[in-house]
Amino acid sequence: MAAKIPNFQHCMTLMRRDNSNHQEEGFHLLQAHAAHFAEELMAEFRAETDYGLKCWLLELLGHARSEKAFELFKEQLSVGNLSYRDWAIVGLQKLNTKESRALLTERGFNLR
């Protein structure tokens, strides 16, 4: 039996709570279904102002392995924020397309 897809907004509400257990619960609920929510995760990333939550959203997008996130990852390679850049590199590595590998090589990032 396939796991039930969680409500995206409910998971985001959990991730925004002050309670770390709730935050982790929201993250892990989304992690298992990140591919299903790639567009929503990208929209949340663009609208979000909380640094830590933005890192988590990039991490979730890496788990999604969605080609839709390529341009967002590409942007984050140049923004100057090392954590965003690092999560973008991980996302591009997980994406593992010809285009993502070429971009990482072009920018001088080691492929794992």
FENSULMO-V703425 format. One record per residue. N is the residue number from 1. PSI is psi in whole degrees, 0 to 359 (999 if undefined). OMEGA is omega in degrees with one decimal (* if undefined). Layout:
BEGIN
n->{N & N}
psi->{PSI & PSI}
omega->{OMEGA & OMEGA}
END
This chain:
BEGIN
n->{1 & 2 & 3 & 4 & 5 & 6 & 7 & 8 & 9 & 10 & 11 & 12 & 13 & 14 & 15 & 16 & 17 & 18 & 19 & 20 & 21 & 22 & 23 & 24 & 25 & 26 & 27 & 28 & 29 & 30 & 31 & 32 & 33 & 34 & 35 & 36 & 37 & 38 & 39 & 40 & 41 & 42 & 43 & 44 & 45 & 46 & 47 & 48 & 49 & 50 & 51 & 52 & 53 & 54 & 55 & 56 & 57 & 58 & 59 & 60 & 61 & 62 & 63 & 64 & 65 & 66 & 67 & 68 & 69 & 70 & 71 & 72 & 73 & 74 & 75 & 76 & 77 & 78 & 79 & 80 & 81 & 82 & 83 & 84 & 85 & 86 & 87 & 88 & 89 & 90 & 91 & 92 & 93 & 94 & 95 & 96 & 97 & 98 & 99 & 100 & 101 & 102 & 103 & 104 & 105 & 106 & 107 & 108 & 109 & 110 & 111 & 112}
psi->{129 & 147 & 142 & 135 & 126 & 165 & 121 & 311 & 324 & 316 & 319 & 323 & 316 & 316 & 338 & 355 & 162 & 341 & 119 & 329 & 319 & 318 & 312 & 320 & 313 & 316 & 311 & 328 & 318 & 326 & 317 & 343 & 23 & 322 & 326 & 333 & 23 & 313 & 318 & 320 & 320 & 317 & 317 & 318 & 314 & 328 & 340 & 144 & 344 & 123 & 308 & 320 & 322 & 321 & 316 & 321 & 320 & 320 & 316 & 321 & 326 & 319 & 331 & 328 & 41 & 131 & 341 & 335 & 357 & 309 & 322 & 315 & 317 & 316 & 319 & 345 & 339 & 3 & 347 & 352 & 115 & 322 & 317 & 317 & 314 & 318 & 328 & 320 & 313 & 316 & 317 & 323 & 317 & 326 & 315 & 46 & 167 & 317 & 318 & 320 & 319 & 318 & 314 & 319 & 315 & 321 & 358 & 22 & 133 & 139 & 140 & 999}
omega->{179.9 & 178.4 & 179.4 & 178.5 & -177.1 & 174.1 & -175.0 & -177.0 & 176.5 & 179.0 & 178.6 & 176.6 & 177.1 & -177.9 & -179.6 & -178.9 & 178.5 & -177.6 & -176.4 & 176.9 & 177.0 & 178.5 & 179.2 & 179.0 & 178.9 & 179.2 & -175.7 & 174.0 & 179.7 & -176.4 & -178.5 & -176.2 & -174.3 & -179.1 & 179.4 & -173.3 & -174.8 & -178.2 & 178.7 & 178.4 & 178.2 & 178.8 & 177.9 & 179.2 & -177.7 & -177.6 & -172.5 & 176.7 & -179.4 & -175.6 & -177.3 & 179.4 & 176.9 & 176.8 & 178.7 & 179.6 & 175.6 & 177.2 & 178.3 & 177.5 & 174.5 & 177.8 & -179.3 & -177.4 & -178.4 & 177.1 & 177.1 & -177.2 & -175.8 & -176.8 & 177.5 & 177.0 & 179.9 & 178.2 & -174.4 & 175.9 & -173.2 & -172.9 & 178.9 & 177.3 & -173.9 & 179.6 & 178.3 & 179.4 & -178.4 & 178.1 & 176.3 & 177.5 & 178.3 & 179.3 & 178.7 & 176.8 & 179.2 & 177.4 & 171.7 & 174.0 & 177.1 & -178.9 & -179.2 & 177.3 & 179.3 & 179.3 & 179.2 & 178.2 & 179.2 & -177.9 & 175.7 & 178.0 & -179.3 & 175.3 & 178.5 & *}
END
